[in-house]
Amino acid sequence: MRKSGSGKRAGLQQRARALVLTAVLLLVCGTTCAVHAQQQAEPKPLADWLLVPDYRLPLNAGNHPGPRVPLPYEYPDISVPLPPLQVKGEPAAQSWEPRLDSGVLRGRQFALEMLVHDHSDLPVGAGAFLRRANGERIWGLLYRYREVSWTGFHAGQAIARLEKRTEWRSAFDRYWRHMVLSVDSGRVTLWYNGEPVGQADMPPAEVDGTARFVLSSFTQAEPLMKLEDLVHRVRVYDRALGESAVRARFDELCGAVHRGLICPGTFHFNAGPIITHVTTDSATLVFETDRPTTGVVTYGSRLPADQKVASEEPRTIHQVRLSGLSGSSLYYYRVTVRDADGNEIHSGDLTLRTASPQGEPITFAVVGDTEARPHVNDRIAKLIWDQRPHFVINLGDVTDGGTKSRKPDWNLEYFLAFTQLHSRIPVFAVPGNGEWGNRELYWYQQYMAAPTDQGNGPGYYTFSYGDADFFMLVSRPT
């Protein structure tokens, strides 16, 4: 008997549905397998330490705007009870022994990752070491004065060594260096900025359970520099890392540094808030977050503050003007920001003082060439705060670069050190040759908001404070 036309159509529809269902199942299975394979391929660290310098003013002024990842150790003493390490005759300035089962680092399968930030022309260094209880080194991963090296020891003697001499051009974002020590079945591979430096065999060693893992800094040439000023991140894995894993981590860290992230993975302020301009009746604030946010600033002459101004367009860098203020008066303010998921962070309660009218005496501080060494700028910020000037003038070379690609110089160097001061005392800045870069003031114009009246332009402006008129001028590079 022949099937009717409707019967044929029904059979074809059933087959089509079956094919679609099969395709969906294959797609789901393939996606699940791909996700599972990706999860398997992504190594999870056994330990992960982020070291962010704790730059803040003393006493009641010592708050961080927004959340920060705390240091994994405490001051004043982070020394470990071992004979001091020495590198080329220089004893370690600081040493820290993390809470970690060193058995992982005594095995034949592990990896150690270290990210170093060095914007100094002086011979400073930091390293990670595995030591015996008597202080004898078993191996050491070291960065010192633009040299990356790994050394394996046997009976107190250096047996194996891998090294690479670097320059700032080979560092990413000029001053950052990524090192990975990967050990696979006793075979050591040293990686620098995503590329292999060389391989060697791990020297034989009889190591008992008293071996210790230690991080140390060698900063005799920079007495103000601490361990966290050099070492930014350390990770330990209980497996070797291959080429794809090392390069993926390098790319991830490059992205975080290039975006100027102080605490990657944490909702935080990348910059500020900073007070970039004050008059007798207004103040201008600039602040930046690690992701697009909306913001509101509440302010007033007493707490709780009863005035507010909003920045309603989602963005990372906000500029907000507080108006209706009185001259030579103290105000409290707080910046609150919200991301797209409704998460909120705030700056805590901060203070600012409006400009003095004519007839009142004024004091101000003058700085310049703040382009490097955030640990030095931290000391300068605290010394200025001790004098409580009305404002600060920065004469230029605020950072080492003003072009769009040089964002880390602002977030991870200048603002990291100076937010503690500029969130309470206004800064009036002019650009130097560093900010001009290739004839652009990209970040200066976004961070250092100058008055826009009186015919001012990028990098030059005037302002009045008390009985004084200030003319802020910059010579453009030829």
NORURKA-V914821 format. One record per residue. RES is the residue in three letters. BURIAL is + if it has 24 or more other ideal C-beta (glycine too) atoms within 12 Angstrom, else -. D_CENTER is the distance of its C-alpha to the mean C-alpha in whole Angstrom. Layout:
res->RES burial->BURIAL d_center->D_CENTER
res->RES burial->BURIAL d_center->D_CENTER
This chain:
res->MET burial->- d_center->79
res->ARG burial->- d_center->77
res->LYS burial->- d_center->74
res->SER burial->- d_center->73
res->GLY burial->- d_center->71
res->SER burial->- d_center->69
res->GLY burial->- d_center->69
res->LYS burial->- d_center->67
res->ARG burial->- d_center->65
res->ALA burial->- d_center->64
res->GLY burial->- d_center->64
res->LEU burial->- d_center->61
res->GLN burial->- d_center->59
res->GLN burial->- d_center->59
res->ARG burial->- d_center->58
res->ALA burial->- d_center->55
res->ARG burial->- d_center->54
res->ALA burial->- d_center->54
res->LEU burial->- d_center->52
res->VAL burial->- d_center->49
res->LEU burial->- d_center->49
res->THR burial->- d_center->49
res->ALA burial->- d_center->46
res->VAL burial->- d_center->44
res->LEU burial->- d_center->44
res->LEU burial->- d_center->43
res->LEU burial->- d_center->40
res->VAL burial->- d_center->39
res->CYS burial->- d_center->40
res->GLY burial->- d_center->38
res->THR burial->- d_center->35
res->THR burial->- d_center->35
res->CYS burial->- d_center->35
res->ALA burial->- d_center->33
res->VAL burial->- d_center->30
res->HIS burial->- d_center->31
res->ALA burial->- d_center->31
res->GLN burial->- d_center->27
res->GLN burial->- d_center->27
res->GLN burial->- d_center->29
res->ALA burial->- d_center->27
res->GLU burial->- d_center->23
res->PRO burial->+ d_center->23
res->LYS burial->- d_center->21
res->PRO burial->+ d_center->20
res->LEU burial->+ d_center->22
res->ALA burial->+ d_center->19
res->ASP burial->+ d_center->15
res->TRP burial->+ d_center->13
res->LEU burial->+ d_center->9
res->LEU burial->+ d_center->9
res->VAL burial->+ d_center->7
res->PRO burial->+ d_center->9
res->ASP burial->+ d_center->12
res->TYR burial->+ d_center->13
res->ARG burial->+ d_center->16
res->LEU burial->+ d_center->19
res->PRO burial->- d_center->22
res->LEU burial->- d_center->25
res->ASN burial->- d_center->25
res->ALA burial->+ d_center->22
res->GLY burial->- d_center->19
res->ASN burial->+ d_center->18
res->HIS burial->+ d_center->14
res->PRO burial->+ d_center->15
res->GLY burial->+ d_center->14
res->PRO burial->+ d_center->13
res->ARG burial->+ d_center->11
res->VAL burial->+ d_center->11
res->PRO burial->- d_center->13
res->LEU burial->+ d_center->13
res->PRO burial->+ d_center->16
res->TYR burial->+ d_center->18
res->GLU burial->- d_center->20
res->TYR burial->- d_center->21
res->PRO burial->- d_center->23
res->ASP burial->- d_center->24
res->ILE burial->+ d_center->22
res->SER burial->+ d_center->25
res->VAL burial->+ d_center->27
res->PRO burial->- d_center->30
res->LEU burial->+ d_center->31
res->PRO burial->- d_center->32
res->PRO burial->- d_center->29
res->LEU burial->+ d_center->28
res->GLN burial->- d_center->28
res->VAL burial->+ d_center->27
res->LYS burial->- d_center->30
res->GLY burial->- d_center->31
res->GLU burial->+ d_center->28
res->PRO burial->- d_center->28
res->ALA burial->+ d_center->24
res->ALA burial->+ d_center->23
res->GLN burial->+ d_center->21
res->SER burial->+ d_center->22
res->TRP burial->+ d_center->21
res->GLU burial->+ d_center->23
res->PRO burial->+ d_center->21
res->ARG burial->- d_center->23
res->LEU burial->+ d_center->24
res->ASP burial->- d_center->28
res->SER burial->+ d_center->28
res->GLY burial->- d_center->31
res->VAL burial->+ d_center->28
res->LEU burial->+ d_center->27
res->ARG burial->+ d_center->31
res->GLY burial->+ d_center->32
res->ARG burial->- d_center->32
res->GLN burial->+ d_center->30
res->PHE burial->+ d_center->26
res->ALA burial->+ d_center->23
res->LEU burial->+ d_center->20
res->GLU burial->+ d_center->17
res->MET burial->+ d_center->14
res->LEU burial->+ d_center->11
res->VAL burial->+ d_center->11
res->HIS burial->+ d_center->9
res->ASP burial->+ d_center->13
res->HIS burial->+ d_center->13
res->SER burial->+ d_center->17
res->ASP burial->- d_center->20
res->LEU burial->+ d_center->22
res->PRO burial->- d_center->22
res->VAL burial->+ d_center->20
res->GLY burial->+ d_center->19
res->ALA burial->+ d_center->18
res->GLY burial->+ d_center->19
res->ALA burial->+ d_center->20
res->PHE burial->+ d_center->24
res->LEU burial->+ d_center->27
res->ARG burial->+ d_center->30
res->ARG burial->+ d_center->33
res->ALA burial->- d_center->34
res->ASN burial->- d_center->36
res->GLY burial->+ d_center->32
res->GLU burial->+ d_center->33
res->ARG burial->+ d_center->31
res->ILE burial->+ d_center->31
res->TRP burial->+ d_center->28
res->GLY burial->+ d_center->25
res->LEU burial->+ d_center->22
res->LEU burial->+ d_center->21
res->TYR burial->+ d_center->19
res->ARG burial->+ d_center->21
res->TYR burial->+ d_center->21
res->ARG burial->+ d_center->20
res->GLU burial->+ d_center->22
res->VAL burial->+ d_center->21
res->SER burial->+ d_center->24
res->TRP burial->+ d_center->25
res->THR burial->+ d_center->29
res->GLY burial->+ d_center->31
res->PHE burial->+ d_center->34
res->HIS burial->- d_center->37
res->ALA burial->- d_center->39
res->GLY burial->- d_center->37
res->GLN burial->- d_center->37
res->ALA burial->- d_center->35
res->ILE burial->- d_center->36
res->ALA burial->+ d_center->34
res->ARG burial->+ d_center->31
res->LEU burial->+ d_center->28
res->GLU burial->+ d_center->26
res->LYS burial->+ d_center->25
res->ARG burial->- d_center->25
res->THR burial->+ d_center->22
res->GLU burial->- d_center->21
res->TRP burial->- d_center->18
res->ARG burial->- d_center->20
res->SER burial->- d_center->20
res->ALA burial->+ d_center->16
res->PHE burial->+ d_center->14
res->ASP burial->+ d_center->12
res->ARG burial->+ d_center->14
res->TYR burial->+ d_center->12
res->TRP burial->+ d_center->11
res->ARG burial->+ d_center->13
res->HIS burial->+ d_center->14
res->MET burial->+ d_center->17
res->VAL burial->+ d_center->19
res->LEU burial->+ d_center->22
res->SER burial->+ d_center->25
res->VAL burial->+ d_center->28
res->ASP burial->- d_center->31
res->SER burial->- d_center->34
res->GLY burial->- d_center->34
res->ARG burial->- d_center->33
res->VAL burial->+ d_center->29
res->THR burial->+ d_center->27
res->LEU burial->+ d_center->24
res->TRP burial->+ d_center->22
res->TYR burial->+ d_center->20
res->ASN burial->+ d_center->17
res->GLY burial->+ d_center->19
res->GLU burial->- d_center->23
res->PRO burial->+ d_center->25
res->VAL burial->+ d_center->26
res->GLY burial->- d_center->29
res->GLN burial->- d_center->31
res->ALA burial->+ d_center->33
res->ASP burial->- d_center->35
res->MET burial->+ d_center->33
res->PRO burial->+ d_center->36
res->PRO burial->- d_center->38
res->ALA burial->+ d_center->37
res->GLU burial->- d_center->39
res->VAL burial->+ d_center->36
res->ASP burial->- d_center->37
res->GLY burial->- d_center->35
res->THR burial->- d_center->34
res->ALA burial->+ d_center->32
res->ARG burial->+ d_center->28
res->PHE burial->+ d_center->25
res->VAL burial->+ d_center->23
res->LEU burial->+ d_center->19
res->SER burial->+ d_center->20
res->SER burial->+ d_center->19
res->PHE burial->+ d_center->21
res->THR burial->+ d_center->20
res->GLN burial->- d_center->24
res->ALA burial->- d_center->23
res->GLU burial->+ d_center->20
res->PRO burial->- d_center->22
res->LEU burial->+ d_center->19
res->MET burial->+ d_center->16
res->LYS burial->+ d_center->16
res->LEU burial->+ d_center->15
res->GLU burial->+ d_center->11
res->ASP burial->+ d_center->11
res->LEU burial->+ d_center->11
res->VAL burial->+ d_center->11
res->HIS burial->+ d_center->8
res->ARG burial->+ d_center->10
res->VAL burial->+ d_center->14
res->ARG burial->+ d_center->16
res->VAL burial->+ d_center->20
res->TYR burial->+ d_center->22
res->ASP burial->+ d_center->26
res->ARG burial->+ d_center->27
res->ALA burial->+ d_center->27
res->LEU burial->+ d_center->24
res->GLY burial->- d_center->26
res->GLU burial->- d_center->25
res->SER burial->- d_center->24
res->ALA burial->+ d_center->22
res->VAL burial->+ d_center->20
res->ARG burial->- d_center->20
res->ALA burial->- d_center->19
res->ARG burial->+ d_center->16
res->PHE burial->+ d_center->15
res->ASP burial->- d_center->15
res->GLU burial->+ d_center->13
res->LEU burial->+ d_center->10
res->CYS burial->+ d_center->11
res->GLY burial->- d_center->11
res->ALA burial->+ d_center->8
res->VAL burial->+ d_center->6
res->HIS burial->+ d_center->9
res->ARG burial->+ d_center->9
res->GLY burial->+ d_center->6
res->LEU burial->+ d_center->5
res->ILE burial->+ d_center->3
res->CYS burial->+ d_center->6
res->PRO burial->+ d_center->7
res->GLY burial->- d_center->11
res->THR burial->+ d_center->11
res->PHE burial->+ d_center->13
res->HIS burial->+ d_center->11
res->PHE burial->+ d_center->11
res->ASN burial->+ d_center->8
res->ALA burial->+ d_center->11
res->GLY burial->+ d_center->14
res->PRO burial->+ d_center->16
res->ILE burial->+ d_center->18
res->ILE burial->+ d_center->21
res->THR burial->+ d_center->22
res->HIS burial->+ d_center->26
res->VAL burial->+ d_center->29
res->THR burial->+ d_center->32
res->THR burial->+ d_center->35
res->ASP burial->- d_center->35
res->SER burial->+ d_center->32
res->ALA burial->+ d_center->28
res->THR burial->+ d_center->25
res->LEU burial->+ d_center->22
res->VAL burial->+ d_center->19
res->PHE burial->+ d_center->16
res->GLU burial->+ d_center->13
res->THR burial->+ d_center->13
res->ASP burial->+ d_center->11
res->ARG burial->+ d_center->14
res->PRO burial->- d_center->18
res->THR burial->+ d_center->19
res->THR burial->+ d_center->22
res->GLY burial->+ d_center->22
res->VAL burial->+ d_center->25
res->VAL burial->+ d_center->25
res->THR burial->+ d_center->28
res->TYR burial->+ d_center->29
res->GLY burial->+ d_center->32
res->SER burial->- d_center->34
res->ARG burial->- d_center->34
res->LEU burial->- d_center->32
res->PRO burial->- d_center->32
res->ALA burial->+ d_center->32
res->ASP burial->- d_center->34
res->GLN burial->- d_center->33
res->LYS burial->- d_center->30
res->VAL burial->+ d_center->29
res->ALA burial->- d_center->27
res->SER burial->+ d_center->25
res->GLU burial->- d_center->27
res->GLU burial->- d_center->25
res->PRO burial->- d_center->22
res->ARG burial->- d_center->20
res->THR burial->+ d_center->16
res->ILE burial->+ d_center->17
res->HIS burial->+ d_center->20
res->GLN burial->+ d_center->22
res->VAL burial->+ d_center->24
res->ARG burial->+ d_center->27
res->LEU burial->+ d_center->29
res->SER burial->- d_center->33
res->GLY burial->- d_center->36
res->LEU burial->+ d_center->35
res->SER burial->- d_center->37
res->GLY burial->+ d_center->37
res->SER burial->+ d_center->36
res->SER burial->+ d_center->35
res->LEU burial->+ d_center->32
res->TYR burial->+ d_center->30
res->TYR burial->+ d_center->28
res->TYR burial->+ d_center->25
res->ARG burial->+ d_center->23
res->VAL burial->+ d_center->21
res->THR burial->+ d_center->21
res->VAL burial->+ d_center->20
res->ARG burial->+ d_center->21
res->ASP burial->- d_center->20
res->ALA burial->- d_center->23
res->ASP burial->- d_center->23
res->GLY burial->- d_center->24
res->ASN burial->- d_center->21
res->GLU burial->- d_center->21
res->ILE burial->+ d_center->18
res->HIS burial->+ d_center->19
res->SER burial->+ d_center->18
res->GLY burial->+ d_center->21
res->ASP burial->+ d_center->24
res->LEU burial->+ d_center->23
res->THR burial->+ d_center->25
res->LEU burial->+ d_center->26
res->ARG burial->+ d_center->29
res->THR burial->+ d_center->31
res->ALA burial->+ d_center->33
res->SER burial->+ d_center->36
res->PRO burial->- d_center->39
res->GLN burial->- d_center->42
res->GLY burial->- d_center->44
res->GLU burial->- d_center->41
res->PRO burial->- d_center->39
res->ILE burial->+ d_center->35
res->THR burial->- d_center->33
res->PHE burial->+ d_center->30
res->ALA burial->+ d_center->27
res->VAL burial->- d_center->26
res->VAL burial->+ d_center->23
res->GLY burial->- d_center->23
res->ASP burial->- d_center->21
res->THR burial->+ d_center->17
res->GLU burial->+ d_center->16
res->ALA burial->+ d_center->14
res->ARG burial->+ d_center->14
res->PRO burial->+ d_center->12
res->HIS burial->+ d_center->14
res->VAL burial->+ d_center->17
res->ASN burial->+ d_center->16
res->ASP burial->+ d_center->15
res->ARG burial->+ d_center->19
res->ILE burial->+ d_center->20
res->ALA burial->+ d_center->19
res->LYS burial->+ d_center->21
res->LEU burial->- d_center->24
res->ILE burial->+ d_center->24
res->TRP burial->+ d_center->24
res->ASP burial->- d_center->27
res->GLN burial->- d_center->29
res->ARG burial->- d_center->28
res->PRO burial->+ d_center->29
res->HIS burial->+ d_center->29
res->PHE burial->+ d_center->27
res->VAL burial->+ d_center->25
res->ILE burial->+ d_center->25
res->ASN burial->+ d_center->23
res->LEU burial->+ d_center->25
res->GLY burial->+ d_center->23
res->ASP burial->+ d_center->20
res->VAL burial->+ d_center->18
res->THR burial->+ d_center->15
res->ASP burial->+ d_center->16
res->GLY burial->+ d_center->17
res->GLY burial->+ d_center->18
res->THR burial->+ d_center->18
res->LYS burial->- d_center->17
res->SER burial->- d_center->15
res->ARG burial->+ d_center->13
res->LYS burial->+ d_center->11
res->PRO burial->+ d_center->8
res->ASP burial->+ d_center->10
res->TRP burial->+ d_center->10
res->ASN burial->+ d_center->7
res->LEU burial->+ d_center->5
res->GLU burial->+ d_center->8
res->TYR burial->+ d_center->11
res->PHE burial->+ d_center->10
res->LEU burial->+ d_center->8
res->ALA burial->+ d_center->11
res->PHE burial->+ d_center->14
res->THR burial->+ d_center->14
res->GLN burial->+ d_center->16
res->LEU burial->+ d_center->18
res->HIS burial->+ d_center->18
res->SER burial->+ d_center->19
res->ARG burial->+ d_center->22
res->ILE burial->+ d_center->23
res->PRO burial->+ d_center->24
res->VAL burial->+ d_center->22
res->PHE burial->+ d_center->24
res->ALA burial->+ d_center->23
res->VAL burial->+ d_center->25
res->PRO burial->+ d_center->23
res->GLY burial->+ d_center->24
res->ASN burial->+ d_center->24
res->GLY burial->+ d_center->20
res->GLU burial->+ d_center->20
res->TRP burial->+ d_center->23
res->GLY burial->+ d_center->22
res->ASN burial->- d_center->25
res->ARG burial->- d_center->26
res->GLU burial->- d_center->24
res->LEU burial->+ d_center->22
res->TYR burial->+ d_center->20
res->TRP burial->+ d_center->17
res->TYR burial->+ d_center->19
res->GLN burial->+ d_center->21
res->GLN burial->+ d_center->19
res->TYR burial->+ d_center->17
res->MET burial->+ d_center->20
res->ALA burial->+ d_center->23
res->ALA burial->+ d_center->26
res->PRO burial->+ d_center->30
res->THR burial->- d_center->31
res->ASP burial->- d_center->35
res->GLN burial->- d_center->37
res->GLY burial->- d_center->37
res->ASN burial->- d_center->33
res->GLY burial->- d_center->31
res->PRO burial->+ d_center->28
res->GLY burial->+ d_center->27
res->TYR burial->+ d_center->30
res->TYR burial->+ d_center->31
res->THR burial->- d_center->33
res->PHE burial->+ d_center->33
res->SER burial->+ d_center->36
res->TYR burial->+ d_center->35
res->GLY burial->+ d_center->38
res->ASP burial->- d_center->41
res->ALA burial->- d_center->38
res->ASP burial->- d_center->37
res->PHE burial->+ d_center->34
res->PHE burial->- d_center->34
res->MET burial->+ d_center->31
res->LEU burial->- d_center->31
res->VAL burial->+ d_center->29
res->SER burial->- d_center->31
res->ARG burial->- d_center->30
res->PRO burial->- d_center->30
res->THR burial->- d_center->33
